[in-house]
Amino acid sequence: MLKIWGRASSSNVMKVVWLCEELSIPFERVDVGGEFGRTKEAFYLAMNPNSRVPTIEEADGYTLWESNSILRYLVATRAPGHAIHPTAPAARGRVERWMDWQLASLGGPMTPLFFTYVRIPEPKRDYAAAAKALEEASALWSIVDRQLGDAEYVEGRFSLADIVLGPYLHRWFALPITRPDLPRLRAWYDRLQAKHPGFARHVAVEMT
């Protein structure tokens, strides 16, 4: 059985667990990282020298780190050709640009926003930095809102693009911040909760 090393509160672990639910992939998740520690132990560093989560481990000993790479690998090995990760070059390119955009752009401002209001004690919070991050994140989410248009999902049909953005989307609507009015983004968030049990169960949860 697939083993997923990583705590449930990690946005990157959420992606992997949610995909496993979507594709009915059996898995065992093991708490490591954060308050659980263990990522600096020799056994874990042998699998993932970055000392971060998630890492997956196959029954034959194969291991892989980097959440978006894990998503691609799981589709390729468990559901090759599945529409969640299109095989046609043009369609795959459109999906994968959002996977790269999540890493290169969206994670930048969303991370300090999340840490400011969830993980940093109030006396130590840098609200000026959070305000700047909110401005940047608002502009980025506006791009997604325009992209959605009248479609149900980011690239028309449900794909890895939705999975990689989903954890940040939940944080965007759950954080105690003043957000711009982005009705298509809100409708997408509501749709993911209503139509995708894995999102509701593993992603749209209390933030810790």
VEXVOMI-792594 format. One record per residue (C-alpha): chain; residue number from 0; x, y, z; residue in three letters. Coordinates in Angstrom, 3 decimals, decimal comma, padded with zeros to 6 digits. Layout:
REM residues N
kedo  rose  u  v  w  bado
A  NUM  X  Y  Z  ALA
...
***
This chain:
REM residues 208
kedo  rose  u  v  w  bado
A  0  000,000  000,000  000,000  MET
A  1  001,106  003,554  -000,700  LEU
A  2  002,472  005,314  002,387  LYS
A  3  002,208  009,090  002,640  ILE
A  4  004,611  010,626  005,120  TRP
A  5  003,297  013,980  006,334  GLY
A  6  000,987  015,695  008,789  ARG
A  7  -002,627  016,333  007,820  ALA
A  8  -002,337  020,103  008,386  SER
A  9  000,212  020,558  005,578  SER
A  10  -001,239  022,053  002,390  SER
A  11  001,135  019,933  000,317  ASN
A  12  000,079  016,745  002,079  VAL
A  13  -003,558  017,753  001,532  MET
A  14  -003,014  017,760  -002,228  LYS
A  15  -001,721  014,196  -002,243  VAL
A  16  -004,374  012,791  000,077  VAL
A  17  -007,139  014,524  -001,875  TRP
A  18  -005,897  013,064  -005,164  LEU
A  19  -005,811  009,604  -003,603  CYS
A  20  -009,463  010,051  -002,628  GLU
A  21  -010,374  011,201  -006,150  GLU
A  22  -008,677  008,206  -007,762  LEU
A  23  -009,608  005,688  -005,029  SER
A  24  -005,950  004,970  -004,293  ILE
A  25  -005,519  003,074  -000,999  PRO
A  26  -003,011  004,776  001,269  PHE
A  27  -001,674  005,001  004,774  GLU
A  28  -000,728  008,430  006,049  ARG
A  29  001,928  008,730  008,756  VAL
A  30  002,206  011,865  010,902  ASP
A  31  005,623  013,499  010,514  VAL
A  32  006,695  017,111  010,320  GLY
A  33  005,620  020,090  012,402  GLY
A  34  004,715  019,117  015,940  GLU
A  35  005,330  015,447  015,085  PHE
A  36  008,978  015,952  014,146  GLY
A  37  010,957  013,006  012,714  ARG
A  38  011,797  014,682  009,389  THR
A  39  015,397  015,235  010,502  LYS
A  40  015,872  011,616  011,514  GLU
A  41  018,195  009,513  009,359  ALA
A  42  015,462  007,248  008,010  PHE
A  43  013,458  010,219  006,728  TYR
A  44  016,405  012,139  005,337  LEU
A  45  017,305  009,012  003,350  ALA
A  46  013,934  009,373  001,612  MET
A  47  013,788  013,157  001,471  ASN
A  48  016,981  015,177  002,047  PRO
A  49  014,915  018,375  002,237  ASN
A  50  013,451  017,340  005,613  SER
A  51  010,002  018,425  004,463  ARG
A  52  006,636  016,810  003,778  VAL
A  53  005,150  015,039  001,970  PRO
A  54  007,155  012,044  000,889  THR
A  55  005,517  008,967  -000,582  ILE
A  56  006,838  005,452  -000,199  GLU
A  57  005,790  002,511  -002,362  GLU
A  58  005,653  -001,094  -001,174  ALA
A  59  008,769  -001,840  -003,241  ASP
A  60  010,722  000,910  -001,470  GLY
A  61  010,451  003,579  -004,166  TYR
A  62  010,189  007,066  -002,637  THR
A  63  009,348  010,462  -004,085  LEU
A  64  009,179  013,995  -002,700  TRP
A  65  007,749  017,313  -004,005  GLU
A  66  003,968  017,324  -003,877  SER
A  67  003,244  018,347  -007,472  ASN
A  68  005,659  015,724  -008,789  SER
A  69  003,920  013,182  -006,563  ILE
A  70  000,563  014,100  -008,102  LEU
A  71  001,862  013,524  -011,623  ARG
A  72  003,447  010,235  -010,586  TYR
A  73  000,291  008,922  -008,942  LEU
A  74  -001,844  009,629  -011,986  VAL
A  75  000,759  008,048  -014,263  ALA
A  76  001,004  004,889  -012,163  THR
A  77  -002,595  004,484  -010,962  ARG
A  78  -004,756  006,066  -013,641  ALA
A  79  -002,724  006,687  -016,821  PRO
A  80  -004,674  008,704  -019,348  GLY
A  81  -007,126  010,022  -016,763  HIS
A  82  -008,628  013,403  -017,617  ALA
A  83  -007,480  014,764  -014,261  ILE
A  84  -004,031  015,051  -015,902  HIS
A  85  -004,688  015,288  -019,657  PRO
A  86  -002,402  013,529  -022,090  THR
A  87  -002,937  015,873  -025,049  ALA
A  88  000,005  018,302  -025,015  PRO
A  89  -002,081  021,489  -025,240  ALA
A  90  -004,510  020,454  -022,505  ALA
A  91  -001,712  019,122  -020,285  ARG
A  92  000,230  022,352  -020,734  GLY
A  93  -002,758  024,405  -019,590  ARG
A  94  -003,187  022,274  -016,468  VAL
A  95  000,499  022,194  -015,607  GLU
A  96  000,918  025,955  -015,918  ARG
A  97  -001,342  026,302  -012,870  TRP
A  98  000,721  023,716  -011,027  MET
A  99  003,841  025,794  -011,694  ASP
A  100  001,980  029,049  -010,969  TRP
A  101  000,947  027,740  -007,573  GLN
A  102  004,598  027,120  -006,714  LEU
A  103  006,090  030,200  -008,341  ALA
A  104  003,441  032,841  -007,636  SER
A  105  000,524  032,009  -005,365  LEU
A  106  002,478  030,364  -002,558  GLY
A  107  004,546  033,516  -002,080  GLY
A  108  001,869  035,800  -000,593  PRO
A  109  -000,440  033,081  000,732  MET
A  110  002,209  031,631  003,041  THR
A  111  002,818  034,773  005,145  PRO
A  112  -000,932  035,419  005,271  LEU
A  113  -001,538  031,953  006,663  PHE
A  114  001,321  032,096  009,144  PHE
A  115  000,352  035,565  010,355  THR
A  116  -003,191  034,628  011,291  TYR
A  117  -002,781  030,949  012,179  VAL
A  118  000,703  029,997  013,340  ARG
A  119  002,402  033,147  014,618  ILE
A  120  001,427  034,336  018,124  PRO
A  121  -000,326  037,700  017,926  GLU
A  122  002,399  039,725  019,681  PRO
A  123  004,890  038,597  017,041  LYS
A  124  002,730  039,201  013,969  ARG
A  125  003,927  041,530  011,236  ASP
A  126  000,658  043,048  010,089  TYR
A  127  002,352  045,373  007,600  ALA
A  128  003,851  042,376  005,816  ALA
A  129  000,469  040,628  005,954  ALA
A  130  -001,221  043,646  004,365  ALA
A  131  001,282  043,596  001,508  LYS
A  132  000,756  039,845  001,068  ALA
A  133  -003,007  040,357  001,030  LEU
A  134  -002,695  042,920  -001,757  GLU
A  135  -000,553  040,537  -003,812  GLU
A  136  -002,790  037,542  -003,150  ALA
A  137  -005,909  039,524  -004,075  SER
A  138  -004,421  040,317  -007,476  ALA
A  139  -003,507  036,672  -008,034  LEU
A  140  -006,909  035,318  -007,017  TRP
A  141  -008,467  037,862  -009,373  SER
A  142  -006,596  036,121  -012,196  ILE
A  143  -008,175  032,796  -011,198  VAL
A  144  -011,604  034,428  -010,927  ASP
A  145  -011,313  035,717  -014,487  ARG
A  146  -009,985  032,366  -015,689  GLN
A  147  -013,000  030,545  -014,279  LEU
A  148  -015,493  032,594  -016,274  GLY
A  149  -018,581  030,423  -016,655  ASP
A  150  -016,648  027,174  -016,217  ALA
A  151  -016,996  024,854  -013,236  GLU
A  152  -013,253  024,338  -012,833  TYR
A  153  -010,043  026,198  -013,560  VAL
A  154  -009,470  024,443  -016,890  GLU
A  155  -013,078  023,635  -017,675  GLY
A  156  -013,129  020,149  -016,214  ARG
A  157  -011,743  018,946  -012,903  PHE
A  158  -007,962  018,470  -013,000  SER
A  159  -004,733  018,665  -011,056  LEU
A  160  -004,984  022,439  -011,476  ALA
A  161  -007,897  022,451  -009,042  ASP
A  162  -006,129  020,112  -006,628  ILE
A  163  -002,959  022,194  -006,311  VAL
A  164  -004,876  025,445  -005,845  LEU
A  165  -007,512  023,967  -003,533  GLY
A  166  -005,647  024,136  -000,199  PRO
A  167  -004,797  027,795  -000,770  TYR
A  168  -008,358  028,493  -001,869  LEU
A  169  -009,688  027,170  001,432  HIS
A  170  -007,246  029,296  003,388  ARG
A  171  -008,203  032,344  001,343  TRP
A  172  -011,831  032,044  002,410  PHE
A  173  -011,172  030,816  005,957  ALA
A  174  -008,627  033,423  007,053  LEU
A  175  -009,898  036,506  008,951  PRO
A  176  -009,042  038,939  006,154  ILE
A  177  -010,919  041,421  003,987  THR
A  178  -011,199  039,883  000,533  ARG
A  179  -012,228  041,460  -002,771  PRO
A  180  -015,582  040,365  -004,150  ASP
A  181  -014,748  037,479  -006,500  LEU
A  182  -018,047  035,639  -007,047  PRO
A  183  -016,733  033,039  -009,488  ARG
A  184  -013,936  032,146  -007,103  LEU
A  185  -016,460  031,742  -004,276  ARG
A  186  -018,706  029,590  -006,456  ALA
A  187  -015,749  027,359  -007,297  TRP
A  188  -014,908  026,996  -003,599  TYR
A  189  -018,504  026,057  -002,792  ASP
A  190  -018,570  023,619  -005,713  ARG
A  191  -015,428  021,829  -004,555  LEU
A  192  -016,941  021,367  -001,103  GLN
A  193  -020,238  020,099  -002,472  ALA
A  194  -019,003  017,823  -005,258  LYS
A  195  -015,642  016,542  -004,023  HIS
A  196  -015,760  014,699  -000,686  PRO
A  197  -011,975  014,503  -000,569  GLY
A  198  -011,757  018,293  -000,602  PHE
A  199  -014,346  018,644  002,148  ALA
A  200  -012,756  015,884  004,240  ARG
A  201  -009,066  016,678  003,918  HIS
A  202  -008,711  020,278  002,711  VAL
A  203  -011,636  022,430  003,878  ALA
A  204  -010,851  021,745  007,524  VAL
A  205  -009,899  023,768  010,572  GLU
A  206  -006,573  025,503  010,010  MET
A  207  -003,748  024,662  012,396  THR
***
